[in-house]
Amino acid sequence: MLDKILGKKDKDKKDTPDLRKDGKKSDSDIGGRLKGMVSKATEKSKEKINNNNEGGEKPSSGNKIPRPMPKPRPKPRPTPKDKPTLKPPLKKQPQKSRGPLGGITAGAGFGKGGPDDDRRTLVGAAVFGIILIVLVGAGYYFLVYAPYQDAMTAAKQTKIKEVNTYFKGPLALDPQKSSILAEIDGGTTPEMVLAVDVLGPATSSWREYQNQQIEAEKDPYNRVMITYQAGGQKNLIMKTSDAQTIVNEADAAVLSNLEIETPDTVAVPIIITRLQAAGGLINVGDTVDVYLTTANASTTSTSNNTTTNQTATTQSSASSPSISGATVLAILRAKDSSAVAASLQQSQEIAYNTLTMTTSRSQTANTDVEELLKAAASNTWDESTITSLLDSYGWRLSDFERTSNLGELDVRYMVVLEVPRENALFLMQNSQNLQLTVPTQDAPEWMITELKQIYGT
Protein backbone atom coordinates (compact mmCIF):
# COMPACT_ATOMS: atom_id res chain seq x y z
CA MET A 1 0.00 0.00 0.00
CA LEU A 2 2.77 2.26 0.99
CA ASP A 3 4.61 1.31 -2.10
CA LYS A 4 1.69 2.32 -4.18
CA ILE A 5 1.40 5.64 -2.40
CA LEU A 6 5.10 6.27 -2.96
CA GLY A 7 4.75 5.21 -6.52
CA LYS A 8 7.35 2.54 -6.46
CA LYS A 9 7.23 -0.84 -8.01
CA ASP A 10 9.16 -3.99 -7.43
CA LYS A 11 10.96 -3.60 -10.58
CA ASP A 12 12.28 -0.26 -9.40
CA LYS A 13 14.07 -1.97 -6.53
CA LYS A 14 16.08 -3.87 -8.99
CA ASP A 15 17.16 -0.78 -10.88
CA THR A 16 20.84 0.06 -10.86
CA PRO A 17 21.90 3.07 -8.74
CA ASP A 18 22.57 6.38 -10.37
CA LEU A 19 26.33 6.99 -10.17
CA ARG A 20 25.91 10.72 -10.82
CA LYS A 21 24.36 11.17 -7.32
CA ASP A 22 27.34 9.75 -5.41
CA GLY A 23 25.76 6.43 -4.86
CA LYS A 24 22.77 7.83 -2.85
CA LYS A 25 19.17 6.85 -3.55
CA SER A 26 17.09 9.58 -4.94
CA ASP A 27 14.01 10.38 -2.94
CA SER A 28 10.59 10.08 -4.47
CA ASP A 29 8.68 13.13 -5.41
CA ILE A 30 6.33 13.09 -2.35
CA GLY A 31 9.14 12.30 0.11
CA GLY A 32 11.26 15.10 -1.26
CA ARG A 33 8.39 17.52 -0.97
CA LEU A 34 7.70 16.53 2.64
CA LYS A 35 11.31 16.87 3.51
CA GLY A 36 11.55 20.35 1.94
CA MET A 37 8.44 21.50 3.79
CA VAL A 38 9.82 20.36 7.14
CA SER A 39 13.15 22.06 6.57
CA LYS A 40 11.46 25.33 5.54
CA ALA A 41 9.25 25.35 8.62
CA THR A 42 12.25 24.75 10.84
CA GLU A 43 14.23 27.60 9.28
CA LYS A 44 11.27 30.02 9.65
CA SER A 45 10.84 29.18 13.30
CA LYS A 46 14.55 29.77 13.95
CA GLU A 47 14.42 33.17 12.23
CA LYS A 48 11.39 34.17 14.28
CA ILE A 49 13.06 33.22 17.55
CA ASN A 50 16.14 35.17 16.63
CA ASN A 51 14.11 38.24 15.73
CA ASN A 52 12.25 38.09 19.00
CA ASN A 53 15.46 37.84 20.96
CA GLU A 54 16.94 40.83 19.15
CA GLY A 55 13.82 42.89 19.72
CA GLY A 56 13.76 42.16 23.43
CA GLU A 57 10.41 40.28 23.18
CA LYS A 58 9.89 36.89 24.76
CA PRO A 59 8.50 34.21 22.52
CA SER A 60 4.92 33.29 23.22
CA SER A 61 4.10 30.02 24.83
CA GLY A 62 2.36 28.87 21.75
CA ASN A 63 5.41 29.36 19.62
CA LYS A 64 7.86 27.63 21.89
CA ILE A 65 10.37 25.60 20.03
CA PRO A 66 12.59 23.21 21.88
CA ARG A 67 16.12 24.48 22.08
CA PRO A 68 18.93 22.22 21.02
CA MET A 69 20.99 20.80 23.78
CA PRO A 70 24.16 22.89 24.35
CA LYS A 71 27.37 21.16 23.77
CA PRO A 72 29.61 20.73 26.78
CA ARG A 73 32.28 23.40 26.96
CA PRO A 74 35.85 22.21 27.12
CA LYS A 75 37.58 23.01 30.37
CA PRO A 76 40.16 25.77 30.01
CA ARG A 77 43.67 24.57 30.25
CA PRO A 78 45.73 26.21 32.97
CA THR A 79 48.37 28.52 31.56
CA PRO A 80 51.77 28.88 33.26
CA LYS A 81 52.09 32.07 35.24
CA ASP A 82 55.46 32.96 33.76
CA LYS A 83 54.14 32.75 30.21
CA PRO A 84 52.89 36.17 29.07
CA THR A 85 49.39 36.21 27.73
CA LEU A 86 48.83 37.47 24.26
CA LYS A 87 47.22 40.86 24.07
CA PRO A 88 44.19 41.14 21.83
CA PRO A 89 44.92 43.00 18.64
CA LEU A 90 44.12 46.67 18.67
CA LYS A 91 40.93 47.54 16.99
CA LYS A 92 41.20 49.77 14.00
CA GLN A 93 39.65 53.13 14.49
CA PRO A 94 37.50 54.06 11.57
CA GLN A 95 38.88 57.04 9.75
CA LYS A 96 36.73 60.06 10.01
CA SER A 97 36.17 62.32 7.12
CA ARG A 98 38.24 65.48 7.24
CA GLY A 99 36.73 68.86 6.85
CA PRO A 100 38.06 71.64 4.70
CA LEU A 101 40.47 72.74 7.50
CA GLY A 102 42.28 69.41 7.58
CA GLY A 103 42.99 69.21 11.29
CA ILE A 104 39.32 69.88 12.25
CA THR A 105 37.04 66.97 11.45
CA ALA A 106 33.59 67.43 10.15
CA GLY A 107 31.17 67.90 12.99
CA ALA A 108 33.99 68.27 15.58
CA GLY A 109 34.63 71.43 17.58
CA PHE A 110 37.81 73.39 17.83
CA GLY A 111 38.61 72.00 21.26
CA LYS A 112 38.40 68.40 20.18
CA GLY A 113 41.33 66.58 18.47
CA GLY A 114 41.14 63.39 16.52
CA PRO A 115 43.75 60.60 16.08
CA ASP A 116 45.28 62.43 13.10
CA ASP A 117 45.99 65.45 15.28
CA ASP A 118 47.79 63.31 17.83
CA ARG A 119 49.82 61.69 15.10
CA ARG A 120 50.76 65.04 13.60
CA THR A 121 51.72 66.36 17.05
CA LEU A 122 54.02 63.40 17.62
CA VAL A 123 55.62 63.80 14.19
CA GLY A 124 56.15 67.54 14.78
CA ALA A 125 57.68 66.87 18.20
CA ALA A 126 60.01 64.26 16.69
CA VAL A 127 61.10 66.64 13.90
CA PHE A 128 61.67 69.44 16.43
CA GLY A 129 63.71 67.10 18.62
CA ILE A 130 65.87 66.04 15.69
CA ILE A 131 66.46 69.68 14.67
CA LEU A 132 67.32 70.58 18.26
CA ILE A 133 69.78 67.70 18.52
CA VAL A 134 71.43 68.73 15.23
CA LEU A 135 71.72 72.36 16.36
CA VAL A 136 73.18 71.39 19.74
CA GLY A 137 75.64 69.02 18.09
CA ALA A 138 76.70 71.63 15.53
CA GLY A 139 77.09 74.27 18.25
CA TYR A 140 79.22 71.93 20.37
CA TYR A 141 81.37 71.04 17.37
CA PHE A 142 82.01 74.61 16.22
CA LEU A 143 82.19 76.29 19.63
CA VAL A 144 83.92 73.65 21.76
CA TYR A 145 85.27 70.64 19.90
CA ALA A 146 86.75 72.36 16.82
CA PRO A 147 88.59 75.13 18.79
CA TYR A 148 89.88 72.52 21.22
CA GLN A 149 91.21 70.37 18.38
CA ASP A 150 92.76 73.44 16.72
CA ALA A 151 94.50 74.37 19.98
CA MET A 152 95.72 70.81 20.41
CA THR A 153 97.03 70.67 16.84
CA ALA A 154 98.76 74.04 17.18
CA ALA A 155 100.40 72.98 20.46
CA LYS A 156 101.68 69.74 18.94
CA GLN A 157 102.99 71.52 15.86
CA THR A 158 104.81 74.06 18.05
CA LYS A 159 106.52 71.38 20.11
CA ILE A 160 107.36 69.25 17.08
CA LYS A 161 108.92 72.30 15.42
CA GLU A 162 110.95 72.93 18.59
CA VAL A 163 112.13 69.31 18.58
CA ASN A 164 113.18 69.53 14.94
CA THR A 165 114.98 72.83 15.65
CA TYR A 166 117.14 71.38 18.41
CA PHE A 167 117.51 67.78 17.27
CA LYS A 168 119.03 68.31 13.85
CA GLY A 169 122.21 67.46 12.01
CA PRO A 170 124.18 64.83 13.92
CA LEU A 171 121.40 64.48 16.52
CA ALA A 172 118.57 63.96 14.03
CA LEU A 173 118.39 60.27 15.00
CA ASP A 174 119.05 60.71 18.71
CA PRO A 175 116.99 58.29 20.88
CA GLN A 176 115.78 61.13 23.09
CA LYS A 177 114.12 62.72 20.07
CA SER A 178 111.89 59.68 19.57
CA SER A 179 110.91 59.58 23.25
CA ILE A 180 110.06 63.30 23.27
CA LEU A 181 107.93 62.97 20.12
CA ALA A 182 106.07 60.05 21.70
CA GLU A 183 105.43 62.11 24.83
CA ILE A 184 104.10 64.99 22.72
CA ASP A 185 101.82 62.67 20.76
CA GLY A 186 100.48 61.18 24.01
CA GLY A 187 99.41 64.54 25.44
CA THR A 188 95.67 64.82 26.05
CA THR A 189 95.45 68.60 26.54
CA PRO A 190 97.26 71.56 24.94
CA GLU A 191 98.71 72.50 28.33
CA MET A 192 100.14 69.01 28.78
CA VAL A 193 101.68 69.12 25.29
CA LEU A 194 103.24 72.55 25.81
CA ALA A 195 104.68 71.44 29.16
CA VAL A 196 106.88 68.78 27.54
CA ASP A 197 110.54 69.69 28.16
CA VAL A 198 112.54 69.75 24.94
CA LEU A 199 115.39 72.15 25.74
CA GLY A 200 116.72 70.19 28.72
CA PRO A 201 117.22 66.80 27.00
CA ALA A 202 118.49 68.54 23.84
CA THR A 203 121.08 70.52 25.84
CA SER A 204 122.32 67.36 27.54
CA SER A 205 122.72 65.53 24.24
CA TRP A 206 124.44 68.47 22.50
CA ARG A 207 126.93 68.98 25.33
CA GLU A 208 127.94 65.36 25.22
CA TYR A 209 128.34 65.46 21.44
CA GLN A 210 130.27 68.76 21.30
CA ASN A 211 132.71 67.70 24.04
CA GLN A 212 133.45 64.59 22.00
CA GLN A 213 134.01 66.78 18.95
CA ILE A 214 136.51 68.96 20.86
CA GLU A 215 138.64 65.94 21.71
CA ALA A 216 138.39 64.57 18.19
CA GLU A 217 139.04 67.80 16.23
CA LYS A 218 141.82 69.52 18.22
CA ASP A 219 145.05 70.28 16.32
CA PRO A 220 148.68 69.68 17.48
CA TYR A 221 148.62 73.07 19.24
CA ASN A 222 145.61 72.03 21.34
CA ARG A 223 143.21 74.34 19.50
CA VAL A 224 139.88 73.98 17.77
CA MET A 225 137.93 76.17 15.36
CA ILE A 226 134.29 76.93 16.13
CA THR A 227 132.10 77.85 13.15
CA TYR A 228 128.82 79.65 13.80
CA GLN A 229 126.30 81.90 12.05
CA ALA A 230 126.07 85.57 13.05
CA GLY A 231 125.30 87.79 10.08
CA GLY A 232 127.19 85.28 7.97
CA GLN A 233 129.51 82.40 8.70
CA LYS A 234 132.11 83.16 11.38
CA ASN A 235 135.15 81.20 12.47
CA LEU A 236 136.66 81.38 15.94
CA ILE A 237 139.97 79.74 16.83
CA MET A 238 140.52 79.06 20.53
CA LYS A 239 142.08 76.73 23.03
CA THR A 240 140.31 73.50 23.84
CA SER A 241 139.83 74.59 27.46
CA ASP A 242 138.04 77.74 26.33
CA ALA A 243 135.92 75.74 23.91
CA GLN A 244 134.91 73.32 26.68
CA THR A 245 133.88 76.25 28.85
CA ILE A 246 131.63 77.57 26.09
CA VAL A 247 130.07 74.15 25.53
CA ASN A 248 129.40 73.52 29.22
CA GLU A 249 127.78 76.93 29.74
CA ALA A 250 125.64 77.16 26.57
CA ASP A 251 122.28 75.49 25.97
CA ALA A 252 120.89 73.64 22.97
CA ALA A 253 119.78 76.89 21.29
CA VAL A 254 123.47 77.82 20.92
CA LEU A 255 125.11 74.41 20.71
CA SER A 256 122.86 73.25 17.88
CA ASN A 257 124.22 76.08 15.70
CA LEU A 258 127.92 75.48 16.46
CA GLU A 259 130.24 73.33 14.41
CA ILE A 260 133.60 72.34 15.86
CA GLU A 261 136.36 71.60 13.34
CA THR A 262 140.11 71.22 13.18
CA PRO A 263 141.73 74.63 12.48
CA ASP A 264 142.92 75.11 8.90
CA THR A 265 144.76 78.45 9.08
CA VAL A 266 147.22 80.59 7.15
CA ALA A 267 149.40 83.58 8.17
CA VAL A 268 148.55 86.73 6.22
CA PRO A 269 150.74 89.87 6.43
CA ILE A 270 149.01 93.24 6.09
CA ILE A 271 150.33 96.82 6.32
CA ILE A 272 148.07 99.10 8.29
CA THR A 273 148.26 102.37 10.15
CA ARG A 274 148.68 102.69 13.88
CA LEU A 275 145.00 103.42 14.27
CA GLN A 276 144.07 100.26 12.37
CA ALA A 277 146.52 98.22 14.44
CA ALA A 278 144.53 98.75 17.65
CA GLY A 279 146.56 101.88 18.39
CA GLY A 280 149.84 99.99 18.13
CA LEU A 281 149.23 98.46 21.56
CA ILE A 282 149.08 94.86 20.43
CA ASN A 283 151.87 92.36 20.94
CA VAL A 284 152.80 88.98 19.57
CA GLY A 285 150.37 86.31 20.80
CA ASP A 286 147.42 88.65 21.27
CA THR A 287 143.99 87.71 19.94
CA VAL A 288 142.21 90.32 17.83
CA ASP A 289 138.90 90.64 16.01
CA VAL A 290 138.83 92.03 12.49
CA TYR A 291 136.06 94.40 11.36
CA LEU A 292 135.43 95.88 7.91
CA THR A 293 135.26 99.67 8.16
CA THR A 294 133.77 102.34 5.88
CA ALA A 295 134.90 102.31 2.25
CA ASN A 296 134.75 105.55 0.26
CA ALA A 297 134.77 105.65 -3.53
CA SER A 298 134.80 108.82 -5.65
CA THR A 299 133.56 108.92 -9.23
CA THR A 300 133.63 111.78 -11.72
CA SER A 301 131.13 112.08 -14.56
CA THR A 302 131.15 114.70 -17.37
CA SER A 303 127.98 115.60 -19.21
CA ASN A 304 127.23 118.74 -21.28
CA ASN A 305 130.38 120.50 -20.12
CA THR A 306 129.38 119.88 -16.51
CA THR A 307 131.56 117.95 -14.15
CA THR A 308 129.88 116.20 -11.22
CA ASN A 309 131.75 114.55 -8.40
CA GLN A 310 129.90 111.79 -6.62
CA THR A 311 131.06 110.06 -3.49
CA ALA A 312 129.65 106.68 -2.70
CA THR A 313 129.96 105.50 0.86
CA THR A 314 129.57 101.88 1.81
CA GLN A 315 129.46 101.06 5.47
CA SER A 316 129.39 97.65 7.01
CA SER A 317 126.23 97.06 9.00
CA ALA A 318 127.43 93.86 10.59
CA SER A 319 127.28 93.94 14.36
CA SER A 320 129.74 91.07 14.66
CA PRO A 321 133.35 90.95 13.46
CA SER A 322 134.16 89.61 10.03
CA ILE A 323 136.93 87.46 11.53
CA SER A 324 136.95 86.46 15.18
CA GLY A 325 139.91 85.24 17.20
CA ALA A 326 142.72 86.02 14.77
CA THR A 327 146.15 85.55 16.37
CA VAL A 328 148.96 88.12 16.05
CA LEU A 329 152.05 86.13 15.02
CA ALA A 330 154.33 89.14 14.41
CA ILE A 331 154.25 92.94 14.36
CA LEU A 332 156.87 95.26 12.81
CA ARG A 333 157.13 99.03 13.20
CA ALA A 334 158.27 101.28 10.40
CA LYS A 335 162.03 101.99 10.01
CA ASP A 336 161.61 105.63 11.06
CA SER A 337 160.93 104.47 14.58
CA SER A 338 164.41 102.90 14.88
CA ALA A 339 166.35 106.18 14.99
CA VAL A 340 167.16 107.20 18.57
CA ALA A 341 168.74 110.57 19.33
CA ALA A 342 168.65 111.54 23.00
CA SER A 343 170.72 114.10 24.99
CA LEU A 344 170.61 114.73 28.73
CA GLN A 345 172.71 117.59 30.27
CA GLN A 346 172.85 118.76 33.92
CA SER A 347 175.11 121.57 35.35
CA GLN A 348 175.57 123.16 38.80
CA GLU A 349 177.75 126.24 39.76
CA ILE A 350 178.38 127.53 43.32
CA ALA A 351 180.42 130.80 44.11
CA TYR A 352 181.44 131.77 47.70
CA ASN A 353 183.81 134.76 47.99
CA THR A 354 186.70 133.75 45.91
CA LEU A 355 185.88 130.06 46.06
CA THR A 356 184.03 128.76 43.05
CA MET A 357 182.60 125.21 42.70
CA THR A 358 181.16 123.98 39.41
CA THR A 359 179.37 120.68 38.77
CA SER A 360 178.16 119.58 35.36
CA ARG A 361 176.69 116.33 34.02
CA SER A 362 176.02 115.52 30.40
CA GLN A 363 174.54 112.31 28.83
CA THR A 364 174.07 111.82 25.11
CA ALA A 365 172.55 108.88 23.21
CA ASN A 366 172.53 108.54 19.48
CA THR A 367 171.46 105.12 18.35
CA ASP A 368 170.12 103.59 15.19
CA VAL A 369 168.31 100.40 16.15
CA GLU A 370 168.42 99.07 12.64
CA GLU A 371 172.22 99.40 12.61
CA LEU A 372 172.41 97.51 15.90
CA LEU A 373 170.32 94.75 14.39
CA LYS A 374 172.62 94.61 11.40
CA ALA A 375 175.65 94.43 13.71
CA ALA A 376 174.07 91.58 15.65
CA ALA A 377 173.16 89.77 12.47
CA SER A 378 176.75 90.05 11.20
CA ASN A 379 178.22 88.88 14.53
CA THR A 380 180.08 92.15 14.85
CA TRP A 381 178.70 92.73 18.32
CA ASP A 382 177.85 90.29 21.03
CA GLU A 383 174.40 88.94 20.22
CA SER A 384 173.40 88.37 23.84
CA THR A 385 174.17 91.96 24.73
CA ILE A 386 172.22 93.33 21.82
CA THR A 387 169.31 90.96 22.56
CA SER A 388 169.05 92.16 26.14
CA LEU A 389 169.14 95.76 24.95
CA LEU A 390 166.60 95.40 22.19
CA ASP A 391 164.27 92.77 23.67
CA SER A 392 160.73 93.76 22.62
CA TYR A 393 161.93 97.17 21.59
CA GLY A 394 158.89 97.91 19.49
CA TRP A 395 156.41 96.84 22.15
CA ARG A 396 158.26 98.61 24.96
CA LEU A 397 158.38 101.75 22.86
CA SER A 398 154.62 101.62 22.37
CA ASP A 399 154.14 100.88 26.05
CA PHE A 400 156.26 103.88 27.03
CA GLU A 401 154.25 106.00 24.64
CA ARG A 402 151.03 104.77 26.21
CA THR A 403 152.40 105.53 29.70
CA SER A 404 153.59 108.97 28.74
CA ASN A 405 150.49 109.69 26.69
CA LEU A 406 152.82 110.84 23.94
CA GLY A 407 153.59 108.88 20.82
CA GLU A 408 154.19 108.84 17.11
CA LEU A 409 150.82 108.62 15.46
CA ASP A 410 151.80 108.52 11.82
CA VAL A 411 153.79 105.30 12.05
CA ARG A 412 152.76 102.29 10.01
CA TYR A 413 152.76 98.66 11.08
CA MET A 414 153.09 95.35 9.33
CA VAL A 415 151.04 92.76 11.21
CA VAL A 416 151.07 89.03 10.50
CA LEU A 417 147.71 87.51 11.39
CA GLU A 418 146.75 83.85 11.58
CA VAL A 419 143.29 83.41 10.13
CA PRO A 420 141.24 80.52 8.68
CA ARG A 421 142.14 79.73 5.11
CA GLU A 422 138.74 80.77 3.80
CA ASN A 423 139.17 84.29 5.26
CA ALA A 424 142.63 84.91 3.79
CA LEU A 425 141.41 86.43 0.51
CA PHE A 426 139.00 88.73 2.33
CA LEU A 427 141.84 89.97 4.54
CA MET A 428 144.15 90.69 1.62
CA GLN A 429 141.53 92.44 -0.52
CA ASN A 430 140.32 94.74 2.26
CA SER A 431 143.54 95.50 4.12
CA GLN A 432 143.06 99.26 3.69
CA ASN A 433 139.60 99.14 5.25
CA LEU A 434 140.23 96.86 8.20
CA GLN A 435 140.17 97.60 11.90
CA LEU A 436 141.84 95.34 14.46
CA THR A 437 140.27 95.34 17.90
CA VAL A 438 141.26 93.68 21.17
CA PRO A 439 138.38 91.82 22.93
CA THR A 440 138.31 92.56 26.65
CA GLN A 441 137.35 88.96 27.41
CA ASP A 442 140.77 87.87 26.14
CA ALA A 443 142.67 91.09 26.91
CA PRO A 444 146.48 91.37 27.22
CA GLU A 445 148.16 91.90 30.57
CA TRP A 446 148.46 95.66 30.32
CA MET A 447 144.73 95.99 29.54
CA ILE A 448 143.77 93.72 32.45
CA THR A 449 145.95 95.83 34.78
CA GLU A 450 144.38 99.04 33.56
CA LEU A 451 140.85 97.67 33.90
CA LYS A 452 141.48 96.55 37.46
CA GLN A 453 142.91 99.93 38.37
CA ILE A 454 139.99 101.74 36.76
CA TYR A 455 137.20 99.63 38.25
CA GLY A 456 138.98 98.79 41.49
CA THR A 457 138.74 95.03 41.26
Buried (B, 14 or more C-beta within 10 A) or exposed (E): EEEEEBEEEEEEEEEEEEEEEEEEEEEBEEEEEEEEEEEEEEEEBEEEBEEBEEEEEEBEEEEEEEEEEEEEEEEEEEEEEEEEEEEEEEEEEEEEEBEEEEEBBEEBEEEEBBEBBEEBEEEEEEEEEEEEEEEEEEEEEEEEEEEEEEBBEEBBEBBBEBBEBBBBEBBEEBEBBEEBBEBBEEBEEBEBBBEBEBEEBBBEBBBEBBBEBBEEBBBEEEBBBBBBEEEEEBBBBBBBEBBBEBBEEBBBEBBBBBBBBEBEBEEBBBBBEBEBBBBBBBBBEBBBBBBBEEEEEEEEEEEEEEEEEEEEEEEBEEEEBBBBBBBBBEBBBBEEBBEEEEEEEEEEEEEEEEEEEEEEEEEEEEBBBEEBBEBBEEEEBEEEEBEEEBEEBBBEBBBEBBEEEEBBEEBBBBBBBBBBEBBBEBBEEBBEBBBBEBBEEBBBEBBEEEEEEEEEE
